[in-house]
Amino acid sequence: MAKKTTNITKNDNQAGAGSGSEVKTVASALQKNGEAVLKLNPELGKVYVTTDGSVFASECDAKNHGKTLANPDVLPVGKSKDNE
């Protein structure tokens, strides 16, 4: 099964497509949310972050929550050398 790519965009409550730097900034903030949770929960190998910043241990839970958002994309965040 092919892995779905994630297209995290700026806050969906705001009008406009946003610039590339805004998209990177939001994705970076979501990534940092996930990394913070991984640091606090070392037993987790990966977490899933929704576009509203919620973090889930289960991809299924993240996707289900994402269905309630304007942008349902989910960003998987795995452990890196920095947060081990």
C-alpha positions in Angstrom: 0.0 0.0 0.0 1.4 3.4 -1.0 2.1 5.9 1.8 -0.2 8.9 1.7 1.7 12.2 1.6 0.7 14.9 4.0 -0.1 18.4 2.8 -0.3 20.5 6.0 -1.5 24.1 5.3 -2.1 27.2 7.3 -5.1 27.5 9.6 -8.1 26.5 7.5 -10.3 29.1 9.2 -8.3 31.8 7.4 -9.0 32.7 3.8 -6.4 32.3 1.1 -3.9 29.7 0.2 -1.0 31.2 2.2 2.6 31.5 1.2 5.1 28.7 1.2 6.8 30.1 4.3 3.5 30.1 6.2 2.9 26.5 5.3 6.4 25.6 6.4 5.9 27.5 9.7 2.6 25.7 10.5 4.1 22.3 9.6 7.1 23.1 11.7 4.9 24.0 14.7 2.9 20.8 14.3 6.2 18.8 14.1 7.4 20.5 17.3 4.1 19.6 19.0 4.6 15.9 18.1 8.3 16.0 19.2 7.3 17.5 22.5 4.8 14.7 23.2 7.4 12.1 22.2 9.9 13.5 24.7 7.3 13.3 27.4 6.3 9.8 26.4 9.4 7.9 25.5 7.5 4.6 25.1 5.9 6.0 21.9 7.8 5.5 18.7 5.6 7.7 16.6 2.7 10.1 17.1 0.2 11.7 14.7 -0.6 15.4 14.7 -3.8 16.9 13.2 -3.9 20.3 11.6 -5.4 21.8 14.8 -2.3 20.7 16.8 -3.9 17.7 18.5 -1.5 14.8 19.0 -2.5 11.1 19.0 -0.6 7.9 19.6 -2.9 6.1 17.1 -3.1 7.0 13.5 -6.7 5.9 13.3 -7.7 8.2 16.2 -5.9 11.1 14.5 -7.6 10.4 11.2 -11.0 10.2 12.9 -10.4 13.5 14.6 -9.2 15.0 11.4 -12.5 14.2 9.8 -14.1 16.9 12.1 -11.6 19.6 10.8 -11.7 21.7 7.7 -8.3 20.2 6.8 -8.3 16.5 7.7 -4.6 15.9 7.0 -2.5 14.1 9.6 1.3 14.6 10.1 3.2 11.5 11.3 6.0 12.4 13.7 8.6 9.8 14.6 11.5 9.9 17.0 14.6 11.7 15.8 18.1 11.7 17.2 17.2 15.0 19.0 14.3 13.7 21.0 15.5 10.2 22.0 
